[in-house]
Amino acid sequence: MGNIPHLTRPPHARKAVLDACVLYPTVLREILQGAAAAGLYQPVWSERILREWVLATAKLGPEAPGIAAAEAAALQAAFPRALERAHPEIEARLLLPDPNDLHVLATAIAAGAEAIVTFNAQDFPGHVLAAEGLARRDPDGFLWELQSRDPDTMAGIVETVRAKAEAISGRPVALKALLKRARLYRLGKALGAGDRTP
């Protein structure tokens, strides 16, 4: 995403923790990264979240974790303020269905985030998050909301990601198919992805 400029984020830009599961898919991660670079929100993560993303790529092959580690390092370099340290003292007072997710919630609380962006709805009960002043957001709804607030910026970000995917594949990449694979159905509809091809 080196061709997306990093703008000065407004002080009111919301903070959102990006769970490892939304960093894993390349297209989704690059759109989230582009939106953050444009100042539409402030991303937050921890070393453990980034590590979980890297480790999850092992199923893609022996070289994948090394590639993901380099991508994680580049992400940290691009957003040095996004990193939140571990807070075991906060984790100790929390309860979630899966104790392995406590670190994500603790990261959000410590950072003063407004939301956790994740696919794992069942692991982050809404009432638990609400008690901490947080909301759980699926990535499609989160990006759709950003698009509704700044459609031109989001359209440019998504087109940059599509063009990059096309350049890598060496063949045409339709926006509709790209966003469908990323499970970004609402965003695709808002961008009119079903109405045109690149």
SULURVEN-V270829 format. One record per run of one state. SS is the DSSP state (H for helix, E for strand, C for the rest). FROM is the first residue (numbers start at 1). TO is the last residue. If there is no record, write none. Layout:
{{SS,FROM,TO} {SS,FROM,TO}}
This chain:
{{C,1,14} {E,15,18} {C,19,19} {H,20,24} {C,25,25} {H,26,37} {C,38,41} {E,42,45} {C,46,46} {H,47,60} {C,61,63} {H,64,78} {C,79,79} {H,80,82} {E,83,83} {C,84,87} {H,88,91} {C,92,98} {H,99,111} {C,112,114} {E,115,117} {C,118,120} {H,121,123} {C,124,125} {H,126,131} {C,132,134} {E,135,137} {C,138,138} {H,139,149} {C,150,150} {H,151,169} {C,170,174} {H,175,181} {C,182,184} {H,185,190} {C,191,198}}
